[in-house]
């Protein structure tokens, strides 16, 4: 189990960006972090990754001897012309000595992860020449190559077209199930949270942070509280079941 217990953060001694956030995840859980700009979503992610330090609280990973955290940033370009395989091999960095080259095992794992996410044909392509959706899948493969037990994604669909958004969301679900990962991702899209996550953290500022089952946390009342916008959550039945979407009520 992964526990985030009573965590708080401030850039100075008086003004807290968020306070007393608690989350718990079981293996295979997917948690979305949802909220307006400026409420601390990215800062919380940086603290989980260890880039920043919580002022209070702690993270505990129980029953996992490795407890490694894999990170998938927003899709981006690089200045160097790395191939897709080289990008995924970067996920093996902690297993390779400072003055060593990737070994046979590292290359085999990197190739396996490319195949698992379905982009093995791109291994010799230059990363920067790929589409946004392809780059995002390469970054997921890189995180998996690190043999992580916790997968953290920062707005994984922000730069993707409609098809690639859901291709990426489905891939995240498959990886969580196959590798029994703890998955945490940030999003600005309530419908993505409802589509993918079992649990949600709503961040509305230091006085309103609400964690629980997605079906209970994301409701019209809570969305009004954090966004100041009236919405309607609509269920749409189709041949594969039922989907939910959020409609803003303007005027």
C-alpha positions in Angstrom: 0.0 0.0 0.0 1.1 3.6 -0.7 0.2 6.2 1.8 0.6 10.0 1.6 0.0 11.1 5.2 -0.8 14.7 6.3 1.4 16.4 3.7 1.6 20.1 3.5 3.8 22.5 1.6 4.7 26.2 1.7 7.3 28.4 0.0 7.5 30.5 3.2 6.8 29.9 6.9 3.3 31.4 6.9 1.4 30.8 3.6 0.7 27.2 2.8 -0.1 26.2 -0.8 -1.8 23.0 0.5 -2.3 21.5 3.9 -2.9 18.1 5.4 -3.5 16.1 2.3 -4.0 12.3 2.8 -4.2 9.7 0.1 -4.0 5.9 0.1 -3.5 3.6 -2.9 -3.6 -0.1 -3.3 -1.6 -1.8 -6.1 -3.3 -1.2 -9.4 -5.1 2.0 -8.2 -5.1 5.0 -10.5 -5.5 8.4 -8.8 -6.2 11.6 -10.6 -5.3 15.0 -9.2 -7.8 17.6 -10.4 -8.1 21.3 -9.7 -7.7 24.9 -11.0 -4.3 26.4 -11.7 -2.4 27.6 -8.7 -3.8 25.1 -6.2 -0.6 23.1 -6.0 -1.1 20.1 -8.3 2.3 20.4 -9.9 4.0 21.2 -6.6 2.4 18.1 -5.0 3.8 16.0 -7.9 7.3 17.6 -7.4 7.2 16.7 -3.7 6.2 13.1 -4.4 9.1 12.9 -6.9 11.5 14.4 -4.3 12.2 17.5 -6.3 10.7 19.6 -3.5 10.4 18.7 0.2 7.1 18.6 2.1 6.9 20.9 5.1 4.9 18.3 7.0 3.9 14.7 6.5 5.4 11.7 4.7 5.1 9.1 1.9 5.1 5.4 2.8 5.2 2.5 0.5 4.5 -0.7 2.4 5.2 -4.2 1.1 7.4 -3.1 -1.7 11.1 -3.5 -1.3 12.0 -1.2 -4.3 9.5 1.6 -4.0 10.9 3.2 -7.2 9.0 6.1 -8.7 8.8 6.4 -12.5 8.0 9.8 -13.9 6.3 10.7 -17.2 6.5 14.5 -17.9 4.4 16.3 -20.4 5.5 15.3 -23.9 8.4 17.5 -25.1 11.1 18.0 -27.7 14.8 17.4 -26.9 17.8 19.3 -28.2 19.7 16.1 -28.8 18.8 13.6 -31.5 18.1 10.5 -29.4 16.4 7.5 -30.8 13.3 6.0 -29.2 15.4 3.1 -27.9 18.0 5.5 -26.4 15.2 7.4 -24.7 13.8 4.3 -23.1 17.3 3.2 -22.0 17.6 6.4 -20.0 15.1 4.7 -17.7 17.8 2.2 -16.9 20.2 4.9 -15.7 20.2 3.9 -12.0 21.2 0.3 -12.9 24.2 1.4 -15.1 27.4 2.7 -13.6 28.6 6.3 -14.2 31.2 5.2 -16.7 29.4 2.2 -18.1 27.3 1.5 -21.1 23.9 -0.2 -21.2 24.3 -4.0 -21.0 22.5 -6.7 -22.8 19.9 -6.9 -20.1 19.2 -3.2 -20.2 18.7 -3.3 -23.9 16.4 -6.3 -23.7 14.3 -4.6 -21.0 14.1 -1.4 -23.1 13.1 -3.3 -26.2 10.5 -5.2 -24.2 8.9 -2.0 -22.9 8.7 -0.5 -26.3 6.9 -3.7 -27.4 4.6 -3.6 -24.4 3.4 -0.1 -25.2 3.1 -1.0 -28.9 5.8 1.2 -30.4 8.6 -1.3 -31.0 8.7 -0.3 -34.7 9.8 3.1 -33.7 12.9 2.1 -31.7 15.3 3.5 -34.3 13.3 6.7 -35.1 14.5 10.0 -33.7 12.3 10.9 -30.7 11.8 14.5 -31.9 10.4 13.4 -35.2 7.6 11.4 -33.6 4.0 12.6 -33.1 2.9 13.8 -29.7 1.1 10.5 -29.0 4.1 8.4 -30.0 6.4 10.5 -27.8 4.1 10.1 -24.9 4.1 6.3 -25.3 7.9 6.3 -25.5 8.0 8.3 -22.2 5.7 5.7 -20.6 8.0 2.9 -21.8 11.0 4.8 -20.3 9.3 5.0 -16.9 8.4 1.3 -17.0 12.0 0.4 -17.9 13.1 1.9 -14.6 11.2 -1.0 -12.9 9.1 1.4 -10.9 6.3 0.5 -8.6 4.8 4.0 -8.6 4.1 5.8 -11.9 3.6 9.5 -11.8 2.3 11.4 -14.9 2.0 15.1 -15.3 -0.9 16.0 -17.6 -0.2 13.0 -19.9 -2.8 14.1 -22.5 -2.3 17.9 -22.5 -0.7 18.1 -26.0 -2.5 15.3 -27.7 -5.3 15.1 -30.2 -8.7 13.5 -29.2 -7.7 10.0 -30.4 -4.3 10.0 -28.8 -5.7 11.3 -25.5 -7.8 8.2 -25.1 -5.1 5.9 -26.6 -2.8 7.2 -23.8 -5.4 6.9 -21.1 -6.1 3.3 -22.1 -2.4 2.5 -22.1 -2.1 3.9 -18.6 -4.9 1.6 -17.4 -3.4 -1.4 -19.1 0.0 -0.7 -17.5 -1.5 -0.2 -14.0 -3.3 -3.6 -14.3 -0.4 -5.6 -15.9 2.4 -4.3 -13.6 0.2 -3.7 -10.5 1.4 -0.1 -10.3 0.4 2.7 -8.1 -0.5 5.4 -10.7 -0.9 9.1 -9.9 -1.7 11.6 -12.7 -2.6 15.3 -12.9 -5.3 16.5 -15.3 -7.5 19.5 -16.1 -10.2 17.3 -17.6 -12.8 16.0 -15.1 -14.1 13.5 -17.8 -10.6 12.0 -18.0 -10.5 11.5 -14.3 -14.0 9.8 -14.4 -12.9 7.7 -17.4 -9.6 6.4 -15.9 -9.2 6.8 -12.2 -10.6 4.8 -9.3 -9.8 7.6 -6.8 -9.5 11.3 -7.2 -7.9 14.1 -5.2 -9.7 17.4 -5.8 -7.4 20.4 -5.0 -9.2 23.7 -4.5 -6.6 25.4 -2.3 -5.3 24.9 1.2 -8.9 25.0 2.7 -10.4 22.5 0.2 -8.6 19.2 -0.6 -10.9 16.2 -1.0 -9.7 12.6 -1.6 -11.9 9.6 -2.2 -13.5 7.4 -4.8 -13.8 9.2 -8.1 -17.6 8.4 -8.4 -18.1 10.1 -5.0 -15.6 13.0 -5.2 -16.4 14.3 -8.7 -19.9 15.7 -8.5 -21.6 18.9 -9.5 -21.4 20.4 -6.1 -17.6 19.9 -5.7 -16.9 21.1 -9.2 -18.8 24.3 -8.4 -16.7 24.7 -5.2 -13.3 24.4 -6.9 -14.0 26.0 -10.3 -16.8 28.5 -9.4 -18.7 27.1 -12.4 -22.0 25.4 -12.6 -21.8 22.0 -14.4 -23.9 19.1 -15.3 -22.5 15.5 -15.2 -24.2 13.5 -17.9 -24.2 9.8 -18.4 -24.3 8.5 -22.0 -25.2 5.0 -22.8 -23.6 3.3 -25.8 -22.9 -0.2 -27.2 -19.9 -0.7 -24.9 -21.6 0.5 -21.7 -22.0 3.9 -20.1 -19.7 7.0 -20.2 -19.8 10.2 -18.2 -19.0 13.7 -19.3 -19.1 17.2 -17.8 -21.0 20.0 -19.4 -20.5 23.6 -18.2 -23.7 25.5 -17.7 -23.1 29.1 -18.8 -25.2 32.2 -18.4 
